[in-house]
């Protein structure tokens, strides 16, 4: 079961939910490939079909843009294949087109500006479970 995080702006009322972790459909990488768009999906399919897979890891993860400080939740995929090769998903920020960076630690939402009013008044709201 996945967990969710809600970010709220105490200044303008903006609210956004982030879905993190693994839900019921995440029993296999093939089940969630449709949530990856474009060339990445094709590359993952090619690796899965034509290479010796050593291991896979995939889950909903939080990403941040270092340029505009926006946050996004996306499907993280890591595949180790052919003994010493590695593939990891890469995403671009939908706001400024800069590369998104995987957040690999607990995050303090209050350090990010609100996407609507641009003030650093975000607070972490309720957490929830999703499947």
C-alpha positions in Angstrom: 0.0 0.0 0.0 1.3 3.5 -0.9 1.3 6.6 1.2 0.2 10.0 0.2 1.3 13.5 1.3 -0.8 16.6 1.0 0.8 20.0 0.7 -1.2 23.1 1.6 -0.4 26.8 1.3 -1.4 28.7 4.4 -1.3 31.9 2.3 -3.5 31.2 -0.7 -5.2 27.9 -0.1 -3.3 25.9 -2.8 -3.5 22.2 -2.2 -1.7 19.3 -3.9 -1.6 15.5 -3.2 1.5 13.4 -3.9 1.2 9.7 -4.2 4.3 7.8 -3.1 5.3 4.2 -2.7 3.6 1.1 -4.2 -0.1 0.4 -4.8 -2.0 -2.7 -5.7 -1.2 -2.4 -9.4 2.5 -2.4 -8.7 2.7 -6.2 -8.7 4.9 -6.0 -11.8 6.7 -3.4 -13.8 4.6 -4.3 -16.9 1.4 -3.3 -15.0 2.6 0.3 -14.5 4.5 1.0 -17.7 1.6 3.0 -19.2 2.2 5.7 -16.7 5.6 6.4 -18.4 5.3 8.4 -21.6 7.2 8.5 -24.8 10.7 7.2 -25.5 11.3 6.1 -21.9 8.5 3.5 -22.1 9.8 2.1 -25.3 13.3 1.9 -23.9 12.1 0.1 -20.8 10.1 -2.4 -23.0 13.2 -3.0 -25.1 15.4 -3.7 -22.1 12.8 -6.0 -20.5 12.3 -8.0 -23.8 15.8 -8.2 -25.1 18.2 -8.2 -22.2 19.1 -10.3 -19.1 17.3 -8.6 -16.2 19.3 -8.8 -12.9 16.8 -6.7 -10.8 14.1 -4.1 -11.0 12.8 -1.5 -8.6 9.8 0.7 -9.2 7.5 2.9 -7.1 5.9 6.3 -7.0 8.5 8.8 -5.9 8.9 12.5 -5.1 11.0 14.6 -7.5 12.1 18.2 -7.2 13.2 20.7 -9.7 16.4 22.5 -8.5 15.7 25.5 -10.8 12.1 26.4 -10.0 11.8 24.4 -6.8 8.6 22.6 -7.9 7.7 19.2 -6.6 6.2 16.3 -8.7 5.3 12.6 -8.0 6.4 10.3 -10.8 7.0 6.6 -11.4 10.6 5.8 -10.5 12.1 2.8 -12.3 15.5 1.3 -11.9 16.6 -1.8 -13.9 19.9 -3.6 -13.6 20.5 -5.7 -16.7 23.2 -7.6 -18.5 25.1 -7.9 -15.2 26.6 -4.4 -15.2 24.2 -2.0 -17.0 21.7 0.2 -15.3 18.7 2.2 -16.4 16.8 4.8 -14.3 13.9 7.0 -15.4 14.6 10.6 -15.9 12.0 13.4 -16.0 11.9 17.0 -17.0 10.0 19.7 -15.0 6.7 20.6 -16.6 7.1 24.2 -15.5 10.6 25.1 -16.6 11.8 22.0 -18.5 14.8 21.5 -16.2 15.7 18.0 -15.1 13.9 16.7 -12.1 15.9 15.2 -9.3 14.8 12.2 -7.2 14.1 13.1 -3.5 15.8 10.2 -1.6 15.2 11.5 1.9 12.5 13.0 4.0 11.5 16.4 2.7 10.5 19.6 4.5 7.6 21.0 2.4 7.9 24.4 4.0 11.2 25.0 2.3 9.5 25.0 -1.2 7.5 28.0 -2.6 3.8 27.6 -3.3 3.3 27.1 -7.1 0.4 29.5 -7.0 1.4 32.5 -4.8 5.2 31.8 -4.9 5.6 32.3 -1.1 7.3 29.8 1.1 4.1 29.1 3.0 3.5 25.4 2.2 2.7 23.1 5.1 2.4 19.4 5.2 -1.3 18.4 5.6 -2.7 15.1 6.4 -1.1 11.9 5.1 -3.2 9.1 3.6 -2.9 5.6 2.3 -3.7 4.6 -1.3 -3.8 1.4 -3.1 
